[in-house]
Amino acid sequence: MTRMMFVESSMFSELGYDEAHKSLTVRFTRGQLYRYHEVPEHLWLDMQAADSMGSYFSKNIRDVYRYEKLEE
């Protein structure tokens, strides 16, 4: 199970990364939970350091990596 952390973001309420499976789990502020697969760890680290995590996610992860919706 991915350990989630609360974040201050207009797009996300929680984020988590599973190093073993290279999966990024995001909970959007509206409550939906998604898991993105095969996301390299450096993207996760860069996302956390970005001025805007939402903008970084939209440009580098959202339409690039396979995902599944976990919760509505």
C-alpha positions as CSV (number, residue, x, y, z in Angstrom):
1,M,0.0,0.0,0.0
2,T,1.2,3.5,-0.9
3,R,1.8,5.8,2.0
4,M,0.0,9.1,1.3
5,M,0.9,12.5,2.5
6,F,-1.2,15.6,2.6
7,V,-0.1,18.5,0.4
8,E,-0.9,22.1,0.0
9,S,-2.0,22.3,-3.6
10,S,-5.0,23.7,-5.5
11,M,-5.1,20.4,-7.5
12,F,-4.2,17.7,-5.0
13,S,-5.1,17.0,-1.4
14,E,-2.8,13.9,-1.0
15,L,0.1,12.3,-2.9
16,G,2.1,9.1,-2.5
17,Y,4.8,7.2,-4.4
18,D,5.5,3.5,-4.3
19,E,9.2,3.1,-5.2
20,A,9.0,-0.7,-5.6
21,H,6.2,-0.4,-8.2
22,K,7.1,3.0,-9.5
23,S,3.5,4.1,-9.0
24,L,2.3,7.6,-8.2
25,T,-1.1,7.8,-6.3
26,V,-2.9,11.2,-6.4
27,R,-6.0,12.3,-4.6
28,F,-7.5,15.3,-6.3
29,T,-9.1,18.1,-4.2
30,R,-12.5,16.9,-5.4
31,G,-11.8,13.5,-3.9
32,Q,-11.0,11.3,-6.9
33,L,-8.1,8.9,-6.3
34,Y,-5.9,7.8,-9.3
35,R,-2.8,5.7,-9.6
36,Y,-0.3,6.4,-12.4
37,H,2.0,3.4,-13.3
38,E,5.7,3.3,-14.3
39,V,6.4,6.9,-13.2
40,P,10.1,7.3,-12.7
41,E,11.2,8.3,-9.2
42,H,12.9,11.5,-10.5
43,L,9.6,12.8,-11.7
44,W,8.1,12.3,-8.3
45,L,11.0,14.1,-6.7
46,D,10.8,16.9,-9.2
47,M,7.1,17.2,-8.8
48,Q,7.5,17.8,-5.1
49,A,10.1,20.5,-5.7
50,A,8.2,22.3,-8.4
51,D,6.7,25.7,-7.9
52,S,3.4,24.3,-8.9
53,M,2.9,20.6,-8.4
54,G,-0.3,20.7,-10.5
55,S,1.4,22.3,-13.5
56,Y,4.3,19.9,-13.3
57,F,1.9,16.9,-13.1
58,S,-0.2,18.2,-16.0
59,K,2.9,18.7,-18.2
60,N,5.0,15.6,-17.3
61,I,2.7,12.9,-16.0
62,R,-1.0,13.2,-16.6
63,D,-1.2,12.3,-20.3
64,V,2.1,10.4,-20.4
65,Y,1.6,7.5,-18.0
66,R,-1.0,4.7,-17.8
67,Y,-3.4,5.2,-15.0
68,E,-6.4,3.7,-13.2
69,K,-9.1,5.3,-11.2
70,L,-9.3,3.8,-7.7
71,E,-12.1,5.9,-6.1
72,E,-14.7,8.3,-7.3
